[in-house]
Amino acid sequence: MNYFFLHKGIRLSACNAIGLFLSGCIAWLLILSTSVPARAASIEVTALFKPDPANPMRNEFTNTTPYSGHCAAYPVFCDQLSIFSILVPIEFNSIAPIEAGHSDRRKGAMFNPPTDWRPLQVVHETSGARSTLEVRIASIGARYHLPDTVQNIIGEGAPANNSLAHEMLWSGYNWTFPPSPCAYTGGMYVEPTWRSFFWLTRPGSVCAPKAAYRIESLRYNALQIGYELRTPDPLKMETGRYVGTYTYGVGPGRDFDMGDIMLPSDDSLSINFILDVQHTLKVDIPPGGEKVRLTPAGGWQSWLHAGRNPVSLFRDQTFHISASSRFKMYVECESWATLECVIEDAIGRRPVELQISVSLPNGLTDQAGQPVKRRRLRAGPTGAQIFQPGFYVDRAPGVLHFEVPKEEVEWMLSEKVQSPYSGSVTVIWDSEV
């Protein structure tokens, strides 16, 4: 309860004004107000992306929300339709009787869930990166409760069979096979005073069975929804957790509209989404690959026996890479000049440039979508090259190219040098882009 005090600087002609607290002849008016907090229900939906080496072309999230409700009892059925069911902590209760043969569907058992696709932003918990998720309500169900047995409500002529009696109560709808445009899901339970239902809701579905007999009161509990998700492309998302919330209004004329008779225990439903992205970036270098010996094409024989200088000194080093997300590549040099690494002779007369480039396997491209063939790598993260997968690449071969260019080779082999050269280079694959 909130209290507001209003000081009225007005002199009264008498000091016995009714309803006012007086101090001398100055009136103090006490105003009381109350505010009722909005009622809200919430549920949590989780999904995981983790690359599958056995199925590298399947780059999709997997729903990890535990089944509850209909799909807990019929998981195979739900898997075949790619739908999920989850219990919602909301009940609906009627505020007036449902009249027999009512002509206004809003005065009976009406179901109008939000079947259209709704976008929402999911945000990376640490980096703040954003992606767009879409959700739609693909099915709805509950358990409806009658104030008496269905046979007593119908009266004379009611069938003893509970399922047939419920069907008779609702003008031929037995709630297993719902009125169009909702669709059948099967596997319902029925008792004299209640029955369960779970219907597929196509886009634009408004489903309203008509009562054939007066029902004094009606209640829905064990409310459940099924949902479909359009998840972002996980290959374009960072490793980590993305979170986002979509809030639906519940009640007459709102997102979950159950007509004018059935009112909810909560007036909103928030679905909290958690997408867990677990990327792979792994590079394997064959044994001995950490030592690179640069040689001319065909070896040193032409230079030793004929005095012909090599065009270049080089070495190609194969590696195997597994990648499901963007990554950057650059080199760190023991010695470097501008953005290139250098190697040095034994007595430090003059370093020579060492050029390093990379060729990546099919499925990995640059940011423009172009194949990566002999792409130069620069020293330091500021000159990093960024690459991205078009699909999950699992242990595919790539090549590192090490080369001393021709003009540098001529210096190395001149009479005043002719010394061994060496140096250390670190090649970095970095998933933090």
C-alpha positions in Angstrom: 0.0 0.0 0.0 1.3 3.4 -1.0 0.6 6.5 1.1 0.5 10.0 -0.4 0.3 13.1 1.8 -1.0 16.4 0.5 -0.5 19.6 2.5 -3.3 22.0 1.8 -2.4 25.6 2.8 -6.0 26.7 3.1 -7.6 28.3 6.2 -10.9 26.8 7.1 -13.7 28.9 8.6 -14.2 26.2 11.3 -11.9 23.6 12.8 -14.3 20.7 12.7 -14.2 19.8 9.0 -15.3 16.3 8.6 -12.8 13.8 7.1 -9.7 16.1 7.7 -6.9 15.8 10.2 -6.5 19.3 11.6 -3.6 21.2 13.1 -4.9 24.6 14.1 -6.9 25.6 11.1 -4.5 24.1 8.5 -5.9 20.9 6.8 -3.9 17.8 6.0 -5.5 15.5 3.6 -4.5 11.8 3.7 -4.9 10.0 0.4 -4.6 6.2 0.4 -3.9 4.1 -2.7 -3.1 0.5 -3.4 -1.4 -1.0 -6.4 -1.8 -4.7 -7.3 1.3 -6.2 -8.9 0.9 -7.7 -12.3 0.7 -11.5 -12.2 3.1 -13.3 -14.4 4.1 -16.9 -15.1 7.3 -18.1 -16.6 8.9 -21.2 -18.2 12.4 -21.9 -19.4 13.4 -23.3 -22.8 16.9 -24.5 -23.5 18.7 -25.6 -26.6 22.3 -26.7 -27.4 24.6 -26.6 -30.4 27.6 -28.9 -30.3 29.2 -30.1 -33.6 28.6 -33.7 -34.4 31.5 -35.3 -36.3 29.2 -38.1 -37.4 26.9 -35.5 -39.1 29.0 -32.5 -39.9 26.4 -31.0 -42.3 23.7 -30.7 -39.5 24.4 -27.3 -38.1 21.3 -26.9 -35.9 20.4 -26.5 -32.3 19.1 -29.5 -30.3 16.2 -28.9 -27.9 17.4 -29.8 -24.4 14.3 -28.7 -22.5 12.9 -31.6 -20.5 9.6 -32.8 -21.9 6.6 -32.4 -19.7 3.0 -32.9 -20.5 1.9 -34.7 -23.7 5.4 -35.2 -25.2 6.6 -36.8 -22.0 4.1 -39.6 -22.6 4.4 -39.6 -26.4 8.0 -38.5 -27.2 8.2 -40.4 -30.6 5.1 -38.6 -31.9 6.5 -35.2 -30.9 9.9 -36.0 -32.3 8.3 -36.9 -35.7 6.6 -33.5 -35.8 9.5 -31.6 -34.4 7.3 -30.2 -31.6 7.8 -30.0 -27.9 5.4 -29.8 -25.0 6.0 -28.1 -21.7 3.6 -27.5 -18.7 2.7 -23.9 -18.0 1.8 -22.8 -14.5 -1.4 -21.1 -15.4 -5.0 -22.1 -14.7 -8.2 -20.8 -16.3 -11.6 -20.6 -14.5 -15.0 -19.7 -15.9 -16.7 -16.5 -14.6 -20.1 -17.5 -15.9 -21.9 -20.6 -17.1 -21.4 -21.8 -20.7 -24.9 -21.9 -22.2 -26.1 -24.8 -24.3 -25.8 -24.1 -28.0 -24.2 -20.7 -27.6 -23.7 -18.8 -30.9 -20.8 -16.6 -29.7 -17.7 -18.7 -29.5 -16.2 -16.2 -27.0 -18.8 -17.3 -24.6 -17.7 -20.9 -24.6 -14.5 -23.0 -24.7 -12.4 -21.0 -27.2 -8.7 -21.4 -27.9 -6.8 -18.8 -29.8 -3.0 -19.2 -29.1 -0.3 -17.1 -30.7 0.4 -19.4 -33.7 2.3 -16.8 -35.7 6.1 -16.5 -35.7 7.5 -14.0 -33.1 11.1 -12.8 -33.3 13.2 -12.0 -30.2 16.8 -11.1 -29.5 19.1 -13.5 -27.6 22.2 -11.9 -26.2 25.6 -13.4 -25.3 26.0 -13.3 -21.6 29.6 -11.9 -21.7 30.3 -10.3 -25.0 26.8 -8.8 -25.7 26.7 -10.3 -29.2 23.1 -10.6 -30.5 21.2 -13.1 -32.6 17.6 -13.4 -33.6 15.4 -16.4 -32.5 11.9 -17.0 -33.7 9.2 -18.9 -31.8 5.6 -19.9 -32.5 3.0 -21.8 -30.4 2.4 -25.0 -32.4 0.1 -26.8 -30.0 -2.0 -26.3 -26.9 -3.5 -28.6 -24.3 -4.8 -28.9 -20.8 -7.2 -30.9 -18.6 -10.7 -29.5 -18.4 -12.7 -30.1 -15.2 -16.5 -30.2 -15.0 -18.5 -29.3 -11.8 -20.2 -32.7 -11.9 -20.0 -35.9 -13.8 -20.5 -35.6 -17.5 -23.5 -38.0 -17.2 -25.2 -35.8 -14.6 -24.7 -32.7 -16.7 -26.3 -34.3 -19.7 -29.0 -36.0 -17.7 -31.4 -38.6 -19.2 -30.0 -40.4 -22.2 -26.3 -39.9 -21.3 -24.1 -42.8 -22.3 -22.3 -44.7 -19.6 -19.1 -44.6 -21.6 -17.2 -41.6 -20.5 -15.6 -40.8 -23.8 -19.0 -40.9 -25.6 -20.6 -38.8 -22.9 -17.9 -36.1 -23.3 -18.4 -36.2 -27.0 -22.2 -35.7 -26.5 -21.6 -32.8 -24.1 -19.6 -30.9 -26.8 -21.9 -31.4 -29.8 -20.0 -34.4 -31.2 -16.4 -33.2 -30.4 -14.6 -35.6 -28.2 -11.6 -33.4 -27.8 -9.3 -36.1 -29.1 -10.3 -35.0 -32.6 -10.6 -31.3 -32.2 -12.7 -28.9 -34.3 -11.0 -27.5 -37.4 -8.5 -26.0 -37.9 -6.8 -27.6 -34.9 -5.4 -31.1 -35.5 -5.3 -34.5 -33.8 -2.4 -35.6 -31.6 -3.9 -38.7 -29.9 -3.3 -40.3 -26.6 -5.9 -38.5 -24.4 -7.2 -39.5 -20.9 -10.9 -39.3 -19.9 -12.8 -39.6 -16.6 -16.4 -38.8 -15.6 -15.5 -35.2 -14.4 -12.5 -34.4 -16.6 -10.6 -35.2 -19.7 -7.2 -34.1 -21.2 -6.5 -32.8 -24.7 -3.6 -31.6 -26.7 -4.1 -30.1 -30.2 -1.8 -29.0 -33.0 -2.5 -25.4 -33.8 -1.8 -24.4 -37.3 -1.1 -20.7 -38.1 -4.3 -18.7 -37.6 -6.0 -21.5 -35.6 -9.0 -20.5 -33.5 -10.6 -23.7 -32.2 -13.9 -23.6 -30.3 -16.0 -26.7 -29.5 -19.6 -25.8 -28.8 -21.4 -27.0 -25.7 -24.7 -28.9 -26.3 -25.7 -28.7 -22.6 -25.4 -25.9 -20.0 -22.2 -26.2 -18.1 -22.3 -24.2 -14.8 -18.5 -23.9 -14.5 -15.4 -25.0 -16.2 -11.7 -25.1 -15.2 -8.5 -25.8 -17.1 -5.4 -27.0 -15.3 -2.2 -28.8 -16.4 -2.0 -26.2 -19.2 0.7 -27.1 -21.7 2.0 -25.7 -24.9 4.1 -27.0 -27.8 6.4 -24.7 -29.6 8.5 -24.5 -32.7 11.8 -22.7 -32.9 13.7 -21.1 -35.8 17.1 -20.8 -34.2 20.0 -18.6 -35.5 22.8 -20.1 -37.5 25.1 -21.4 -34.8 28.1 -21.2 -37.0 27.8 -17.4 -36.9 27.5 -17.3 -33.1 30.2 -17.2 -30.5 30.9 -19.9 -28.0 28.9 -19.4 -24.8 25.3 -18.8 -23.6 22.8 -16.6 -25.2 19.7 -15.6 -23.3 16.5 -13.8 -24.2 12.9 -13.6 -23.1 9.6 -13.3 -24.9 6.5 -12.3 -22.9 3.0 -13.1 -24.1 -0.2 -11.5 -22.8 -2.8 -14.0 -21.4 -6.5 -13.3 -21.3 -9.3 -12.0 -23.4 -8.1 -10.2 -26.5 -4.4 -10.9 -25.7 -1.9 -13.4 -27.2 -3.3 -16.4 -25.4 -7.0 -15.6 -25.9 -9.4 -18.2 -24.4 -12.5 -16.1 -24.9 -14.5 -14.0 -22.5 -15.7 -16.7 -20.1 -12.4 -18.4 -19.2 -10.1 -16.1 -17.3 -6.5 -16.9 -16.4 -4.7 -17.1 -13.0 -1.8 -15.0 -14.5 -2.1 -12.3 -17.1 1.3 -12.9 -18.8 3.6 -15.8 -19.7 7.3 -15.2 -20.1 9.4 -17.8 -22.0 13.0 -17.5 -21.0 15.3 -18.9 -23.8 18.8 -20.1 -23.1 20.9 -21.2 -26.2 24.2 -22.9 -25.3 26.8 -22.8 -28.1 29.7 -25.1 -27.7 32.0 -24.6 -30.7 35.0 -26.7 -31.8 38.3 -25.3 -32.9 41.0 -27.9 -32.9 44.3 -28.1 -34.9 46.5 -31.2 -35.1 50.1 -30.9 -36.3 51.7 -34.2 -37.3 54.7 -35.4 -35.2 57.8 -33.5 -36.1 55.8 -30.7 -37.7 57.1 -28.2 -35.2 60.4 -28.2 -37.0 60.4 -26.8 -40.5 63.5 -27.1 -42.8 63.5 -24.8 -45.8 64.9 -26.2 -49.0 64.8 -25.4 -52.7 62.5 -27.3 -55.0 64.3 -30.5 -55.9 66.9 -30.0 -53.2 70.3 -28.3 -53.2 71.9 -30.3 -56.0 71.5 -27.7 -58.7 73.2 -25.1 -56.6 75.9 -27.3 -55.3 76.9 -28.8 -58.7 75.9 -26.2 -61.2 75.9 -23.0 -59.1 72.3 -22.1 -60.0 70.6 -20.2 -57.3 67.2 -21.6 -56.1 64.1 -19.6 -57.0 63.1 -19.7 -53.3 63.4 -21.7 -50.2 60.1 -23.2 -48.9 58.4 -25.9 -46.9 54.7 -26.9 -46.9 53.5 -28.2 -43.6 50.2 -30.1 -43.5 47.8 -29.8 -40.5 44.3 -31.0 -39.7 41.6 -28.7 -38.5 38.2 -29.1 -36.9 36.2 -25.9 -36.8 32.5 -24.9 -36.3 32.9 -21.1 -35.8 34.8 -18.1 -37.0 38.4 -17.9 -36.1 41.4 -15.7 -36.9 44.9 -16.5 -37.8 48.1 -14.6 -37.4 51.7 -15.3 -36.4 54.0 -14.2 -33.6 57.7 -13.9 -34.5 60.9 -14.3 -32.5 62.2 -11.5 -34.8 60.2 -9.4 -37.2 60.1 -6.4 -39.5 57.0 -4.5 -40.5 54.3 -7.2 -40.5 56.6 -10.1 -41.6 58.7 -12.5 -39.6 62.4 -12.7 -40.3 65.1 -15.4 -39.8 68.7 -14.5 -39.0 72.1 -15.9 -39.7 74.4 -17.2 -37.0 76.4 -13.9 -36.5 73.5 -11.5 -37.1 74.6 -9.7 -40.3 71.2 -9.2 -41.9 67.8 -10.9 -41.3 65.8 -12.1 -44.3 62.1 -12.1 -44.7 60.1 -15.3 -44.1 56.7 -15.3 -45.8 54.0 -17.4 -44.2 50.7 -18.2 -45.8 47.9 -20.7 -45.3 45.5 -22.8 -47.5 42.4 -24.1 -45.8 40.1 -27.0 -46.6 36.8 -26.9 -48.4 34.1 -25.5 -46.1 36.3 -22.7 -44.7 36.3 -19.4 -46.4 37.3 -15.8 -45.8 34.6 -13.2 -44.8 33.7 -12.6 -48.4 33.0 -16.3 -48.9 36.1 -16.9 -51.0 38.2 -20.0 -50.8 41.4 -19.7 -48.8 44.5 -20.5 -50.9 47.9 -19.4 -50.0 46.5 -16.5 -47.9 49.3 -14.5 -46.3 49.5 -14.4 -42.6 50.8 -11.3 -40.8 52.6 -10.7 -37.5 50.4 -9.7 -34.6 46.7 -9.8 -33.9 46.1 -6.4 -35.6 46.9 -8.0 -39.0 44.9 -11.2 -38.4 43.0 -12.9 -41.1 39.4 -14.0 -40.2 38.0 -17.2 -41.6 34.5 -18.8 -41.2 32.9 -22.2 -41.8 30.1 -22.8 -44.2 29.5 -26.1 -42.3 31.2 -28.0 -39.6 34.7 -29.0 -40.8 35.9 -32.1 -39.0 39.6 -32.9 -39.1 40.1 -31.7 -42.7 43.6 -31.1 -44.1 45.1 -27.6 -44.5 48.6 -26.4 -45.4 51.0 -23.9 -43.9 53.3 -22.5 -46.5 56.8 -21.2 -45.4 58.9 -19.4 -48.0 61.9 -17.2 -48.3 61.5 -15.2 -51.5 64.0 -15.1 -54.4 65.7 -11.8 -53.6 66.3 -12.9 -50.1 67.8 -16.2 -51.2 70.3 -14.4 -53.4 71.6 -12.5 -50.4 71.7 -15.7 -48.2 73.8 -17.5 -50.9 76.2 -14.6 -51.7 79.9 -15.2 -50.9 79.9 -12.8 -48.0 77.1 -14.6 -46.1 76.7 -18.4 -46.8 75.6 -19.1 -43.2 72.8 -21.1 -41.7 69.7 -19.1 -40.9 67.2 -19.9 -38.2 64.3 -18.4 -36.3 61.1 -19.2 -34.4 57.6 -18.5 -35.5 54.3 -19.2 -33.7 51.2 -19.7 -35.8 48.0 -18.9 -33.9 44.4 -20.1 -34.5 42.2 -17.9 -32.3 38.5 -18.5 -31.7 38.1 -15.1 -30.0 37.2 -13.0 -33.0 
